[in-house]
Amino acid sequence: MRISARADCAVRAAVEPAVRQGDGPVKAEAVATAQGIPHTFLEGILGDLRRGGVVDSRRGGDGGYRPARAAAEITVADVIRAVDGPVVPVGGDRRTGLACSGTAEPSLPLWIALRADVRQIPEGVTIADLATGTLPEPVERRAAEPAAWENP
């Protein structure tokens, strides 16, 4: 699985309003500056996050962006889906469209299991986890494994 630059920026953009939640809505310019994301690129991402129900926006001088619901209820998977679609597409977006036949038939459960396994991490980490810097223990343990950054 490859995480797109857009998804990476979207996660960072979703965390910033969560970290500053007590300060009211956060302007796009502040998110762009804090996260080092080009403002024009960020505007498109914030639009996707708004349409995806991850952030709310308010116009005007006191406007900006804030989490659409409690940050503990917004998963990294929600953010990825808002900007990139399915977290792990296998043979297209719809499970019903995936079929393997003949000698390849046993590969279907393989792809379904892989999809479920890869989705487990982003669905188990919330924007609140990232905002507070306290990732779930299984994620911390996996990231600390020596082979975590190796490319086979």
ABEGO torsion letter per residue (X at the ends): XBBBAAAAAAAAAAAAAAAAAAAEBBBAAAAAAAAGBBAAAAAAAAAAAAAAGABBBBBEAABEBBBABBAAABBAAAAAAAAAEBABBBGEABAAABBBBEAAAAAAAAAAAAAAAAAAAAAABBAAAAAAGBBBAAAAAAAABAAAABBX
